[in-house]
Amino acid sequence: MKNQVSLIGRVGKEPMRNGSVTSFNLATTEKYKDKNGEWKEVTDWHNISCFGNYADFAEKHITKGQLLSIDGKIKYSEKDGKYYTNIVATNILFLSKKNNDNNNNTDDDLPF
């Protein structure tokens, strides 16, 4: 068995570099009909960490609002009695283009 996760979502904040790690969050949204037939939307936020060449790449090229596909591994940690879930990126694919004015989204259904 393999620890692997694939996500498609939008970057919530500009990536931040801290030493050898670049981190950002990714919003994924699921739409479904409830028992009354009404459409509902649930957004989950994922903490993404990048190391090595991916850290450099993320710091230089990823911006808020971009649509990305992320492959990675789930890592769990504990600090001061709090538990954290993190995705360590092993592959990043751009699904939307970066533009000069940092207003990368043209979709009306962004979760932020």
C-alpha positions in Angstrom: 0.0 0.0 0.0 1.1 3.5 -0.7 0.5 6.8 1.0 -0.7 9.0 -1.9 -3.2 11.8 -2.3 -4.3 13.8 -5.4 -6.0 17.2 -5.0 -7.4 19.8 -7.5 -8.0 23.2 -6.0 -7.2 26.9 -5.8 -4.4 28.4 -3.9 -5.7 30.4 -0.9 -2.7 32.6 0.0 0.6 33.4 -1.5 3.2 30.7 -0.7 5.5 31.4 2.2 9.1 30.3 2.5 10.5 29.2 5.8 14.0 27.8 5.5 13.9 24.8 3.2 10.1 24.6 3.1 7.6 26.5 1.0 4.0 26.3 2.3 0.6 27.3 1.0 -3.0 26.3 1.4 -5.3 24.8 -1.2 -9.1 24.9 -1.3 -11.1 22.0 -2.7 -14.8 22.3 -3.1 -17.4 19.5 -3.4 -20.9 20.2 -4.7 -23.8 17.8 -4.0 -27.5 17.7 -3.7 -28.9 17.2 -0.1 -31.9 15.1 0.7 -34.2 18.0 -0.2 -32.7 18.2 -3.6 -30.9 21.5 -2.9 -27.4 22.1 -4.1 -24.8 22.4 -1.3 -21.2 23.3 -1.4 -18.5 22.2 1.1 -15.0 23.7 0.9 -12.0 22.0 2.6 -8.6 23.6 3.1 -5.4 21.6 2.8 -2.0 22.6 4.1 0.6 22.0 1.3 4.4 21.8 2.0 7.1 21.7 -0.7 10.7 20.7 -0.3 13.8 20.8 -2.5 13.2 21.9 -6.1 9.5 22.0 -5.4 10.0 24.6 -2.7 11.9 26.9 -5.0 9.4 26.3 -7.8 6.4 27.1 -5.5 8.0 30.2 -4.1 8.7 31.6 -7.5 5.7 30.5 -9.6 2.6 29.8 -7.5 0.2 32.7 -6.7 -3.1 33.1 -4.9 -6.1 32.0 -6.9 -4.3 29.6 -9.3 -5.9 26.3 -10.0 -3.5 23.5 -9.3 -3.4 19.7 -9.3 -1.2 18.4 -6.4 0.0 14.9 -5.9 1.6 14.2 -2.6 1.8 12.2 0.7 -0.2 12.8 3.8 1.9 13.5 6.9 0.6 13.9 10.4 2.3 15.7 13.2 1.7 16.8 16.8 2.9 20.0 18.5 1.9 21.2 21.9 -1.0 18.8 22.1 -2.5 19.9 18.7 -2.6 17.5 15.8 -1.9 18.7 12.2 -2.5 17.1 8.8 -0.2 18.2 6.0 0.2 17.3 2.3 3.9 17.0 1.1 3.8 17.8 -2.6 5.5 15.3 -4.9 4.1 16.7 -8.1 2.5 20.1 -9.0 0.6 20.8 -12.2 -0.8 24.2 -13.2 -4.4 24.1 -14.4 -4.7 27.9 -14.8 -2.3 30.5 -16.0 -0.6 33.1 -13.9 -1.2 36.7 -15.1 0.5 39.9 -14.4 -2.1 41.6 -12.2 -2.2 38.7 -9.7 -6.0 38.5 -10.3 -5.8 35.0 -11.6 -9.4 33.9 -11.3 -12.1 34.5 -13.7 -14.5 32.0 -12.0 -17.4 33.3 -9.9 -17.4 30.2 -7.7 -14.2 30.6 -5.8 -14.5 29.7 -2.1 -12.6 32.8 -0.9 
